[in-house]
Amino acid sequence: MVVCFVTTIVLLITLSITFNAFITLFLPEYTNKEELIKYSTNEQYLKLKSYDKDFYMNN
């Protein structure tokens, strides 16, 4: 029973790491979402991006 429990925990941890790596590699649009959450509206985000357009276009 204890072996089954430990195996389940190890599998859950392994799967979470694997899925995180998969999302990071193959779905880059879903990474760094916490950076975009600070903008409450789309207008605020676009206003920031248009503030220094040359900087953002070159990076």
PQR file of N, CA, C, O and H, with PARSE charges and radii, in Angstrom:
ATOM      1  N   MET A   1       0.822  -1.187   0.000 -0.4000 1.5000
ATOM      2  CA  MET A   1       0.000   0.000   0.000 -0.0000 2.0000
ATOM      3  C   MET A   1       0.873   1.260   0.000  0.5500 1.7000
ATOM      4  O   MET A   1       0.607   2.206  -0.741 -0.5500 1.4000
ATOM      5  N   VAL A   2       1.911   1.262   0.834 -0.4000 1.5000
ATOM      6  CA  VAL A   2       2.802   2.415   0.902 -0.0000 2.0000
ATOM      7  C   VAL A   2       3.575   2.560  -0.407  0.5500 1.7000
ATOM      8  O   VAL A   2       3.801   3.673  -0.883 -0.5500 1.4000
ATOM      9  H   VAL A   2       2.126   0.493   1.436  0.4000 1.0000
ATOM     10  N   VAL A   3       3.975   1.435  -0.979 -0.4000 1.5000
ATOM     11  CA  VAL A   3       4.711   1.464  -2.246 -0.0000 2.0000
ATOM     12  C   VAL A   3       3.835   2.065  -3.344  0.5500 1.7000
ATOM     13  O   VAL A   3       4.316   2.848  -4.163 -0.5500 1.4000
ATOM     14  H   VAL A   3       3.792   0.531  -0.592  0.4000 1.0000
ATOM     15  N   CYS A   4       2.584   1.710  -3.363 -0.4000 1.5000
ATOM     16  CA  CYS A   4       1.649   2.246  -4.352 -0.0000 2.0000
ATOM     17  C   CYS A   4       1.484   3.757  -4.179  0.5500 1.7000
ATOM     18  O   CYS A   4       1.462   4.500  -5.159 -0.5500 1.4000
ATOM     19  H   CYS A   4       2.193   1.074  -2.698  0.4000 1.0000
ATOM     20  N   PHE A   5       1.372   4.194  -2.957 -0.4000 1.5000
ATOM     21  CA  PHE A   5       1.227   5.621  -2.676 -0.0000 2.0000
ATOM     22  C   PHE A   5       2.464   6.402  -3.118  0.5500 1.7000
ATOM     23  O   PHE A   5       2.348   7.446  -3.759 -0.5500 1.4000
ATOM     24  H   PHE A   5       1.390   3.590  -2.160  0.4000 1.0000
ATOM     25  N   VAL A   6       3.635   5.896  -2.776 -0.4000 1.5000
ATOM     26  CA  VAL A   6       4.889   6.562  -3.151 -0.0000 2.0000
ATOM     27  C   VAL A   6       5.038   6.587  -4.670  0.5500 1.7000
ATOM     28  O   VAL A   6       5.456   7.598  -5.236 -0.5500 1.4000
ATOM     29  H   VAL A   6       3.729   5.048  -2.255  0.4000 1.0000
ATOM     30  N   THR A   7       4.703   5.498  -5.322 -0.4000 1.5000
ATOM     31  CA  THR A   7       4.770   5.432  -6.781 -0.0000 2.0000
ATOM     32  C   THR A   7       3.831   6.443  -7.421  0.5500 1.7000
ATOM     33  O   THR A   7       4.188   7.089  -8.406 -0.5500 1.4000
ATOM     34  H   THR A   7       4.363   4.677  -4.863  0.4000 1.0000
ATOM     35  N   THR A   8       2.648   6.581  -6.873 -0.4000 1.5000
ATOM     36  CA  THR A   8       1.685   7.552  -7.388 -0.0000 2.0000
ATOM     37  C   THR A   8       2.219   8.973  -7.252  0.5500 1.7000
ATOM     38  O   THR A   8       2.104   9.770  -8.183 -0.5500 1.4000
ATOM     39  H   THR A   8       2.358   6.056  -6.072  0.4000 1.0000
ATOM     40  N   ILE A   9       2.795   9.291  -6.112 -0.4000 1.5000
ATOM     41  CA  ILE A   9       3.364  10.626  -5.896 -0.0000 2.0000
ATOM     42  C   ILE A   9       4.503  10.889  -6.876  0.5500 1.7000
ATOM     43  O   ILE A   9       4.582  11.968  -7.464 -0.5500 1.4000
ATOM     44  H   ILE A   9       2.888   8.644  -5.356  0.4000 1.0000
ATOM     45  N   VAL A  10       5.373   9.921  -7.049 -0.4000 1.5000
ATOM     46  CA  VAL A  10       6.500  10.072  -7.980 -0.0000 2.0000
ATOM     47  C   VAL A  10       5.992  10.265  -9.404  0.5500 1.7000
ATOM     48  O   VAL A  10       6.517  11.100 -10.140 -0.5500 1.4000
ATOM     49  H   VAL A  10       5.309   9.045  -6.572  0.4000 1.0000
ATOM     50  N   LEU A  11       4.983   9.506  -9.795 -0.4000 1.5000
ATOM     51  CA  LEU A  11       4.416   9.656 -11.136 -0.0000 2.0000
ATOM     52  C   LEU A  11       3.775  11.027 -11.333  0.5500 1.7000
ATOM     53  O   LEU A  11       3.923  11.631 -12.395 -0.5500 1.4000
ATOM     54  H   LEU A  11       4.556   8.828  -9.197  0.4000 1.0000
ATOM     55  N   LEU A  12       3.076  11.515 -10.337 -0.4000 1.5000
ATOM     56  CA  LEU A  12       2.462  12.837 -10.448 -0.0000 2.0000
ATOM     57  C   LEU A  12       3.515  13.935 -10.602  0.5500 1.7000
ATOM     58  O   LEU A  12       3.354  14.847 -11.413 -0.5500 1.4000
ATOM     59  H   LEU A  12       2.956  11.024  -9.474  0.4000 1.0000
ATOM     60  N   ILE A  13       4.572  13.844  -9.836 -0.4000 1.5000
ATOM     61  CA  ILE A  13       5.647  14.834  -9.937 -0.0000 2.0000
ATOM     62  C   ILE A  13       6.319  14.756 -11.306  0.5500 1.7000
ATOM     63  O   ILE A  13       6.585  15.783 -11.930 -0.5500 1.4000
ATOM     64  H   ILE A  13       4.703  13.103  -9.178  0.4000 1.0000
ATOM     65  N   THR A  14       6.590  13.553 -11.763 -0.4000 1.5000
ATOM     66  CA  THR A  14       7.222  13.365 -13.066 -0.0000 2.0000
ATOM     67  C   THR A  14       6.345  13.891 -14.189  0.5500 1.7000
ATOM     68  O   THR A  14       6.836  14.550 -15.106 -0.5500 1.4000
ATOM     69  H   THR A  14       6.374  12.719 -11.256  0.4000 1.0000
ATOM     70  N   LEU A  15       5.060  13.607 -14.123 -0.4000 1.5000
ATOM     71  CA  LEU A  15       4.145  14.094 -15.155 -0.0000 2.0000
ATOM     72  C   LEU A  15       4.039  15.613 -15.144  0.5500 1.7000
ATOM     73  O   LEU A  15       3.983  16.234 -16.206 -0.5500 1.4000
ATOM     74  H   LEU A  15       4.661  13.073 -13.378  0.4000 1.0000
ATOM     75  N   SER A  16       4.011  16.212 -13.978 -0.4000 1.5000
ATOM     76  CA  SER A  16       3.922  17.674 -13.928 -0.0000 2.0000
ATOM     77  C   SER A  16       5.171  18.322 -14.520  0.5500 1.7000
ATOM     78  O   SER A  16       5.071  19.329 -15.221 -0.5500 1.4000
ATOM     79  H   SER A  16       4.056  15.708 -13.116  0.4000 1.0000
ATOM     80  N   ILE A  17       6.329  17.765 -14.249 -0.4000 1.5000
ATOM     81  CA  ILE A  17       7.568  18.293 -14.829 -0.0000 2.0000
ATOM     82  C   ILE A  17       7.574  18.096 -16.342  0.5500 1.7000
ATOM     83  O   ILE A  17       7.975  18.989 -17.089 -0.5500 1.4000
ATOM     84  H   ILE A  17       6.411  16.947 -13.680  0.4000 1.0000
ATOM     85  N   THR A  18       7.131  16.932 -16.785 -0.4000 1.5000
ATOM     86  CA  THR A  18       7.094  16.639 -18.216 -0.0000 2.0000
ATOM     87  C   THR A  18       6.133  17.561 -18.948  0.5500 1.7000
ATOM     88  O   THR A  18       6.480  18.103 -19.998 -0.5500 1.4000
ATOM     89  H   THR A  18       6.806  16.207 -16.178  0.4000 1.0000
ATOM     90  N   PHE A  19       4.935  17.749 -18.417 -0.4000 1.5000
ATOM     91  CA  PHE A  19       3.967  18.626 -19.067 -0.0000 2.0000
ATOM     92  C   PHE A  19       4.437  20.075 -19.066  0.5500 1.7000
ATOM     93  O   PHE A  19       4.206  20.801 -20.032 -0.5500 1.4000
ATOM     94  H   PHE A  19       4.653  17.309 -17.565  0.4000 1.0000
ATOM     95  N   ASN A  20       5.087  20.497 -17.998 -0.4000 1.5000
ATOM     96  CA  ASN A  20       5.627  21.853 -17.955 -0.0000 2.0000
ATOM     97  C   ASN A  20       6.695  22.039 -19.031  0.5500 1.7000
ATOM     98  O   ASN A  20       6.727  23.071 -19.703 -0.5500 1.4000
ATOM     99  H   ASN A  20       5.274  19.907 -17.213  0.4000 1.0000
ATOM    100  N   ALA A  21       7.557  21.056 -19.194 -0.4000 1.5000
ATOM    101  CA  ALA A  21       8.583  21.133 -20.234 -0.0000 2.0000
ATOM    102  C   ALA A  21       7.952  21.123 -21.624  0.5500 1.7000
ATOM    103  O   ALA A  21       8.393  21.852 -22.513 -0.5500 1.4000
ATOM    104  H   ALA A  21       7.530  20.219 -18.648  0.4000 1.0000
ATOM    105  N   PHE A  22       6.930  20.308 -21.812 -0.4000 1.5000
ATOM    106  CA  PHE A  22       6.234  20.250 -23.098 -0.0000 2.0000
ATOM    107  C   PHE A  22       5.613  21.599 -23.443  0.5500 1.7000
ATOM    108  O   PHE A  22       5.744  22.075 -24.570 -0.5500 1.4000
ATOM    109  H   PHE A  22       6.572  19.716 -21.090  0.4000 1.0000
ATOM    110  N   ILE A  23       4.946  22.206 -22.489 -0.4000 1.5000
ATOM    111  CA  ILE A  23       4.302  23.499 -22.727 -0.0000 2.0000
ATOM    112  C   ILE A  23       5.347  24.568 -23.016  0.5500 1.7000
ATOM    113  O   ILE A  23       5.149  25.405 -23.897 -0.5500 1.4000
ATOM    114  H   ILE A  23       4.839  21.819 -21.573  0.4000 1.0000
ATOM    115  N   THR A  24       6.448  24.549 -22.290 -0.4000 1.5000
ATOM    116  CA  THR A  24       7.500  25.539 -22.500 -0.0000 2.0000
ATOM    117  C   THR A  24       8.122  25.403 -23.884  0.5500 1.7000
ATOM    118  O   THR A  24       8.410  26.407 -24.535 -0.5500 1.4000
ATOM    119  H   THR A  24       6.609  23.869 -21.575  0.4000 1.0000
ATOM    120  N   LEU A  25       8.330  24.180 -24.335 -0.4000 1.5000
ATOM    121  CA  LEU A  25       8.988  23.969 -25.624 -0.0000 2.0000
ATOM    122  C   LEU A  25       8.060  24.153 -26.817  0.5500 1.7000
ATOM    123  O   LEU A  25       8.432  24.788 -27.804 -0.5500 1.4000
ATOM    124  H   LEU A  25       8.096  23.364 -23.806  0.4000 1.0000
ATOM    125  N   PHE A  26       6.858  23.600 -26.729 -0.4000 1.5000
ATOM    126  CA  PHE A  26       5.998  23.536 -27.903 -0.0000 2.0000
ATOM    127  C   PHE A  26       4.869  24.553 -27.922  0.5500 1.7000
ATOM    128  O   PHE A  26       4.252  24.752 -28.968 -0.5500 1.4000
ATOM    129  H   PHE A  26       6.557  23.084 -25.928  0.4000 1.0000
ATOM    130  N   LEU A  27       4.580  25.196 -26.814 -0.4000 1.5000
ATOM    131  CA  LEU A  27       3.525  26.202 -26.760 -0.0000 2.0000
ATOM    132  C   LEU A  27       4.066  27.475 -26.115  0.5500 1.7000
ATOM    133  O   LEU A  27       3.656  27.822 -25.008 -0.5500 1.4000
ATOM    134  H   LEU A  27       5.082  25.035 -25.964  0.4000 1.0000
ATOM    135  N   PRO A  28       4.971  28.169 -26.781 -0.5600 1.5000
ATOM    136  CA  PRO A  28       5.606  29.333 -26.150  0.2800 2.0000
ATOM    137  C   PRO A  28       4.641  30.471 -25.853  0.5500 1.7000
ATOM    138  O   PRO A  28       4.945  31.328 -25.024 -0.5500 1.4000
ATOM    139  N   GLU A  29       3.484  30.501 -26.510 -0.4000 1.5000
ATOM    140  CA  GLU A  29       2.532  31.577 -26.231 -0.0000 2.0000
ATOM    141  C   GLU A  29       1.918  31.454 -24.847  0.5500 1.7000
ATOM    142  O   GLU A  29       1.314  32.408 -24.356 -0.5500 1.4000
ATOM    143  H   GLU A  29       3.237  29.804 -27.184  0.4000 1.0000
ATOM    144  N   TYR A  30       2.060  30.293 -24.206 -0.4000 1.5000
ATOM    145  CA  TYR A  30       1.521  30.112 -22.862 -0.0000 2.0000
ATOM    146  C   TYR A  30       2.564  30.306 -21.772  0.5500 1.7000
ATOM    147  O   TYR A  30       2.272  30.095 -20.595 -0.5500 1.4000
ATOM    148  H   TYR A  30       2.550  29.518 -24.606  0.4000 1.0000
ATOM    149  N   THR A  31       3.764  30.700 -22.140 -0.4000 1.5000
ATOM    150  CA  THR A  31       4.788  30.982 -21.142 -0.0000 2.0000
ATOM    151  C   THR A  31       4.790  32.469 -20.837  0.5500 1.7000
ATOM    152  O   THR A  31       4.381  33.275 -21.673 -0.5500 1.4000
ATOM    153  H   THR A  31       4.001  30.871 -23.096  0.4000 1.0000
ATOM    154  N   ASN A  32       5.234  32.830 -19.681 -0.4000 1.5000
ATOM    155  CA  ASN A  32       5.328  34.226 -19.226 -0.0000 2.0000
ATOM    156  C   ASN A  32       3.979  34.922 -19.175  0.5500 1.7000
ATOM    157  O   ASN A  32       3.908  36.137 -19.364 -0.5500 1.4000
ATOM    158  H   ASN A  32       5.566  32.175 -19.002  0.4000 1.0000
ATOM    159  N   LYS A  33       2.922  34.192 -18.926 -0.4000 1.5000
ATOM    160  CA  LYS A  33       1.596  34.804 -18.806 -0.0000 2.0000
ATOM    161  C   LYS A  33       1.512  35.699 -17.582  0.5500 1.7000
ATOM    162  O   LYS A  33       0.781  36.689 -17.594 -0.5500 1.4000
ATOM    163  H   LYS A  33       2.979  33.205 -18.772  0.4000 1.0000
ATOM    164  N   GLU A  34       2.249  35.370 -16.521 -0.4000 1.5000
ATOM    165  CA  GLU A  34       2.185  36.195 -15.316 -0.0000 2.0000
ATOM    166  C   GLU A  34       2.730  37.596 -15.574  0.5500 1.7000
ATOM    167  O   GLU A  34       2.380  38.541 -14.868 -0.5500 1.4000
ATOM    168  H   GLU A  34       2.843  34.566 -16.511  0.4000 1.0000
ATOM    169  N   GLU A  35       3.582  37.730 -16.582 -0.4000 1.5000
ATOM    170  CA  GLU A  35       4.101  39.050 -16.933 -0.0000 2.0000
ATOM    171  C   GLU A  35       3.013  39.921 -17.560  0.5500 1.7000
ATOM    172  O   GLU A  35       3.020  41.141 -17.397 -0.5500 1.4000
ATOM    173  H   GLU A  35       3.867  36.962 -17.156  0.4000 1.0000
ATOM    174  N   LEU A  36       2.087  39.300 -18.269 -0.4000 1.5000
ATOM    175  CA  LEU A  36       1.023  40.049 -18.938 -0.0000 2.0000
ATOM    176  C   LEU A  36      -0.169  40.326 -18.033  0.5500 1.7000
ATOM    177  O   LEU A  36      -0.993  41.183 -18.352 -0.5500 1.4000
ATOM    178  H   LEU A  36       2.081  38.309 -18.401  0.4000 1.0000
ATOM    179  N   ILE A  37      -0.277  39.625 -16.919 -0.4000 1.5000
ATOM    180  CA  ILE A  37      -1.432  39.776 -16.037 -0.0000 2.0000
ATOM    181  C   ILE A  37      -1.473  41.175 -15.419  0.5500 1.7000
ATOM    182  O   ILE A  37      -2.548  41.660 -15.069 -0.5500 1.4000
ATOM    183  H   ILE A  37       0.393  38.929 -16.660  0.4000 1.0000
ATOM    184  N   LYS A  38      -0.315  41.828 -15.282 -0.4000 1.5000
ATOM    185  CA  LYS A  38      -0.279  43.131 -14.627 -0.0000 2.0000
ATOM    186  C   LYS A  38      -1.006  44.215 -15.415  0.5500 1.7000
ATOM    187  O   LYS A  38      -1.300  45.279 -14.870 -0.5500 1.4000
ATOM    188  H   LYS A  38       0.559  41.434 -15.567  0.4000 1.0000
ATOM    189  N   TYR A  39      -1.298  43.962 -16.681 -0.4000 1.5000
ATOM    190  CA  TYR A  39      -2.057  44.920 -17.478 -0.0000 2.0000
ATOM    191  C   TYR A  39      -3.533  44.561 -17.377  0.5500 1.7000
ATOM    192  O   TYR A  39      -3.948  43.480 -17.796 -0.5500 1.4000
ATOM    193  H   TYR A  39      -1.059  43.098 -17.124  0.4000 1.0000
ATOM    194  N   SER A  40      -4.316  45.468 -16.821 -0.4000 1.5000
ATOM    195  CA  SER A  40      -5.732  45.155 -16.612 -0.0000 2.0000
ATOM    196  C   SER A  40      -6.538  45.257 -17.894  0.5500 1.7000
ATOM    197  O   SER A  40      -7.595  44.637 -18.013 -0.5500 1.4000
ATOM    198  H   SER A  40      -3.978  46.346 -16.480  0.4000 1.0000
ATOM    199  N   THR A  41      -6.053  46.028 -18.849 -0.4000 1.5000
ATOM    200  CA  THR A  41      -6.767  46.139 -20.121 -0.0000 2.0000
ATOM    201  C   THR A  41      -5.781  46.019 -21.269  0.5500 1.7000
ATOM    202  O   THR A  41      -4.576  46.209 -21.102 -0.5500 1.4000
ATOM    203  H   THR A  41      -5.195  46.532 -18.753  0.4000 1.0000
ATOM    204  N   ASN A  42      -6.309  45.706 -22.415 -0.4000 1.5000
ATOM    205  CA  ASN A  42      -5.491  45.613 -23.617 -0.0000 2.0000
ATOM    206  C   ASN A  42      -4.934  46.986 -23.993  0.5500 1.7000
ATOM    207  O   ASN A  42      -3.834  47.083 -24.537 -0.5500 1.4000
ATOM    208  H   ASN A  42      -7.287  45.552 -22.551  0.4000 1.0000
ATOM    209  N   GLU A  43      -5.687  48.038 -23.707 -0.4000 1.5000
ATOM    210  CA  GLU A  43      -5.243  49.385 -24.032 -0.0000 2.0000
ATOM    211  C   GLU A  43      -3.988  49.766 -23.243  0.5500 1.7000
ATOM    212  O   GLU A  43      -3.093  50.420 -23.777 -0.5500 1.4000
ATOM    213  H   GLU A  43      -6.581  47.959 -23.265  0.4000 1.0000
ATOM    214  N   GLN A  44      -3.924  49.362 -21.987 -0.4000 1.5000
ATOM    215  CA  GLN A  44      -2.731  49.656 -21.185 -0.0000 2.0000
ATOM    216  C   GLN A  44      -1.511  48.951 -21.755  0.5500 1.7000
ATOM    217  O   GLN A  44      -0.423  49.525 -21.800 -0.5500 1.4000
ATOM    218  H   GLN A  44      -4.652  48.830 -21.553  0.4000 1.0000
ATOM    219  N   TYR A  45      -1.686  47.718 -22.186 -0.4000 1.5000
ATOM    220  CA  TYR A  45      -0.575  46.966 -22.768 -0.0000 2.0000
ATOM    221  C   TYR A  45      -0.103  47.624 -24.066  0.5500 1.7000
ATOM    222  O   TYR A  45       1.097  47.796 -24.279 -0.5500 1.4000
ATOM    223  H   TYR A  45      -2.569  47.251 -22.149  0.4000 1.0000
ATOM    224  N   LEU A  46      -1.044  47.989 -24.923 -0.4000 1.5000
ATOM    225  CA  LEU A  46      -0.680  48.616 -26.188 -0.0000 2.0000
ATOM    226  C   LEU A  46      -0.058  49.994 -25.978  0.5500 1.7000
ATOM    227  O   LEU A  46       0.836  50.398 -26.721 -0.5500 1.4000
ATOM    228  H   LEU A  46      -2.019  47.849 -24.750  0.4000 1.0000
ATOM    229  N   LYS A  47      -0.531  50.704 -24.976 -0.4000 1.5000
ATOM    230  CA  LYS A  47       0.038  52.016 -24.661 -0.0000 2.0000
ATOM    231  C   LYS A  47       1.499  51.870 -24.243  0.5500 1.7000
ATOM    232  O   LYS A  47       2.344  52.661 -24.661 -0.5500 1.4000
ATOM    233  H   LYS A  47      -1.258  50.377 -24.372  0.4000 1.0000
ATOM    234  N   LEU A  48       1.798  50.874 -23.430 -0.4000 1.5000
ATOM    235  CA  LEU A  48       3.177  50.636 -23.015 -0.0000 2.0000
ATOM    236  C   LEU A  48       4.030  50.231 -24.211  0.5500 1.7000
ATOM    237  O   LEU A  48       5.154  50.710 -24.363 -0.5500 1.4000
ATOM    238  H   LEU A  48       1.112  50.231 -23.090  0.4000 1.0000
ATOM    239  N   LYS A  49       3.506  49.355 -25.057 -0.4000 1.5000
ATOM    240  CA  LYS A  49       4.268  48.906 -26.216 -0.0000 2.0000
ATOM    241  C   LYS A  49       4.534  50.047 -27.190  0.5500 1.7000
ATOM    242  O   LYS A  49       5.603  50.091 -27.800 -0.5500 1.4000
ATOM    243  H   LYS A  49       2.593  48.966 -24.933  0.4000 1.0000
ATOM    244  N   SER A  50       3.603  50.957 -27.351 -0.4000 1.5000
ATOM    245  CA  SER A  50       3.787  52.054 -28.299 -0.0000 2.0000
ATOM    246  C   SER A  50       4.629  53.184 -27.709  0.5500 1.7000
ATOM    247  O   SER A  50       5.049  54.079 -28.443 -0.5500 1.4000
ATOM    248  H   SER A  50       2.734  50.922 -26.856  0.4000 1.0000
ATOM    249  N   TYR A  51       4.882  53.163 -26.410 -0.4000 1.5000
ATOM    250  CA  TYR A  51       5.663  54.221 -25.760 -0.0000 2.0000
ATOM    251  C   TYR A  51       7.087  54.283 -26.308  0.5500 1.7000
ATOM    252  O   TYR A  51       7.589  55.365 -26.613 -0.5500 1.4000
ATOM    253  H   TYR A  51       4.541  52.437 -25.814  0.4000 1.0000
ATOM    254  N   ASP A  52       7.730  53.138 -26.431 -0.4000 1.5000
ATOM    255  CA  ASP A  52       9.095  53.067 -26.949 -0.0000 2.0000
ATOM    256  C   ASP A  52       9.129  51.988 -28.025  0.5500 1.7000
ATOM    257  O   ASP A  52       9.691  50.910 -27.830 -0.5500 1.4000
ATOM    258  H   ASP A  52       7.322  52.259 -26.183  0.4000 1.0000
ATOM    259  N   LYS A  53       8.530  52.296 -29.138 -0.4000 1.5000
ATOM    260  CA  LYS A  53       8.338  51.311 -30.199 -0.0000 2.0000
ATOM    261  C   LYS A  53       9.664  50.781 -30.743  0.5500 1.7000
ATOM    262  O   LYS A  53       9.780  49.586 -31.014 -0.5500 1.4000
ATOM    263  H   LYS A  53       8.073  53.172 -29.296  0.4000 1.0000
ATOM    264  N   ASP A  54      10.665  51.648 -30.906 -0.4000 1.5000
ATOM    265  CA  ASP A  54      11.942  51.200 -31.454 -0.0000 2.0000
ATOM    266  C   ASP A  54      12.617  50.180 -30.549  0.5500 1.7000
ATOM    267  O   ASP A  54      13.225  49.223 -31.029 -0.5500 1.4000
ATOM    268  H   ASP A  54      10.570  52.619 -30.685  0.4000 1.0000
ATOM    269  N   PHE A  55      12.511  50.383 -29.244 -0.4000 1.5000
ATOM    270  CA  PHE A  55      13.115  49.438 -28.307 -0.0000 2.0000
ATOM    271  C   PHE A  55      12.469  48.065 -28.428  0.5500 1.7000
ATOM    272  O   PHE A  55      13.162  47.048 -28.453 -0.5500 1.4000
ATOM    273  H   PHE A  55      12.017  51.160 -28.854  0.4000 1.0000
ATOM    274  N   TYR A  56      11.143  48.035 -28.502 -0.4000 1.5000
ATOM    275  CA  TYR A  56      10.442  46.753 -28.547 -0.0000 2.0000
ATOM    276  C   TYR A  56      10.538  46.089 -29.913  0.5500 1.7000
ATOM    277  O   TYR A  56      10.462  44.863 -30.003 -0.5500 1.4000
ATOM    278  H   TYR A  56      10.579  48.861 -28.482  0.4000 1.0000
ATOM    279  N   MET A  57      10.700  46.853 -30.959 -0.4000 1.5000
ATOM    280  CA  MET A  57      10.811  46.260 -32.291 -0.0000 2.0000
ATOM    281  C   MET A  57      12.177  45.613 -32.486  0.5500 1.7000
ATOM    282  O   MET A  57      12.301  44.655 -33.250 -0.5500 1.4000
ATOM    283  H   MET A  57      10.761  47.848 -30.886  0.4000 1.0000
ATOM    284  N   ASN A  58      13.200  46.119 -31.810 -0.4000 1.5000
ATOM    285  CA  ASN A  58      14.546  45.578 -31.970 -0.0000 2.0000
ATOM    286  C   ASN A  58      14.845  44.450 -30.998  0.5500 1.7000
ATOM    287  O   ASN A  58      15.868  43.782 -31.145 -0.5500 1.4000
ATOM    288  H   ASN A  58      13.100  46.897 -31.189  0.4000 1.0000
ATOM    289  N   ASN A  59      13.996  44.214 -30.016 -0.4000 1.5000
ATOM    290  CA  ASN A  59      14.245  43.161 -29.019 -0.0000 2.0000
ATOM    291  C   ASN A  59      13.278  42.035 -29.174  0.5500 1.7000
ATOM    292  O   ASN A  59      13.338  41.062 -28.422 -0.5500 1.4000
ATOM    293  H   ASN A  59      13.165  44.757 -29.896  0.4000 1.0000
TER
END
